[in-house]
Amino acid sequence: MRIAPEGRPFIIGAAVIGIIFVLLGWSATALLWAVVAVWVVAFFRDPEPRGTRDDGILLAPADGKVVSVIETDEPAFFGDRAVRISIFMNVFDCHVNRYPCDGTVAYRHYNAGTFGHAGTEKASLSNEQSSVGLETARGKVLVRQIAGLIARRIVTDHAVGAEVKQAQRLGMIRFGSRVDLFVPRGTEVRVKVGDRTKVADTVVAAWR
């Protein structure tokens, strides 16, 4: 199983703690900790994307559950209203995020923010977040990584000017969070609230 490089310190740390428990003879504690260690490995998994590639569709930027599909103001990059698809990732979802389409990174912004529950509407404005705006042949697309209650580290890979490909790694968020995808009004949304998405596999929208 491929592991995101950000997870290596956590995996090594979990293994060291488990070894210490064994050396101390705390077998019951070591057994319980083994479950935690396995979860840490699974959390930082980075599976190879296998979804369809097509410039007419937009793929899910994250694993998780669709918690909101609304039209809203997006002044920072769109300078207009846009459709926002919000995907909440729990601690069992893959937390590597990927680009929904090909494009050029035209906008980057990081906001330190707070660490409230990522599934709430308030999190869109107040939580720690990192936004990446793409200029594409079809129009603008914005992906916003939002930290949650536990997350304290957002990783975003590319700088302004980078050419990126659909399903290419965008970054990751550690330990529970949310990803918002903003698309132009008129884009055909193919998911609804309550749907589960698989990163770089589920088709969440299509250009018209």
Residue, then its C-alpha position, 0 to 999 in steps of 0.5 A: m500500500r502506497i503511503a503519503p510521505e506526510g504520514r511517515p513520522f506518525i507511522i514511525g512514532a506509532a511503531v516506536i510506542g508499540i515497541i516500548f509497550v512490548l518491552l515494558g511487558w504491557s501486552a494488553t496495552a500493546l495489543l490495543w495500541a496495535v489497532v491504533a498503529v494500523w489505523v495510522v497506516a490506513f489513514f495515510r494511505d495514498p491509493e493510485p487513482r483509477g477513475t475515468r479521465d475526461d476533460g468534460i467532467l470534474l472528479a471528486p477532489a476528496d473521499g467523503k460524504v457530500v454535506s452541501v450543494i449550494e450556490t454562494d458568493e465566491p469573491a476571492f477567485f471567481g469574483d462572482r457567485a458559484v456552485r459549492i460542493s462540500i465533501f466532509m472527510n471522517v477519520f477513516d477516509c483517505h485524506v489525500n486530495r486530488y485535482p478534479c480537472d486539468g488546469t493552471v494554478a492561478y490562485r493560492h491563498y492560506n488562512a490560518g483560521t480556527f479549528g471548528h467542526a468542518g461539517t458546519e457552514k461556519a467552517s467555510l469562513s472561520n476554519e484554517q483553510s487553503s484555496v487553490g484556483l485553477e484556470t481551465a479551458r472550460g472556466k474557473v474551478l476552486v478547491r478549498q481544503i478546510a481543517g477540522l476539529i483535529a486537523r492542524r496541518i494542511v498540505t497544498d503541493h503546487a504554486v501559482g503557475a503550475e500546470v496540473k492534471q486531472a487526478q494529480r495529487l493536490g495535497m492532503i489534510r491530516f485527521g478529519s476535515r472537509v474539501d469544498l469544490f467551487v464550479p461556475r453556475g450552470t455546471e451540471v452537478r451530478v451528486k447530492v447531499g448524502d452521497r459518498t465520493k471517492v477521490a479522483d473516481t466519483v464524477v461530481a459535475a460535468w461541464r455544459 
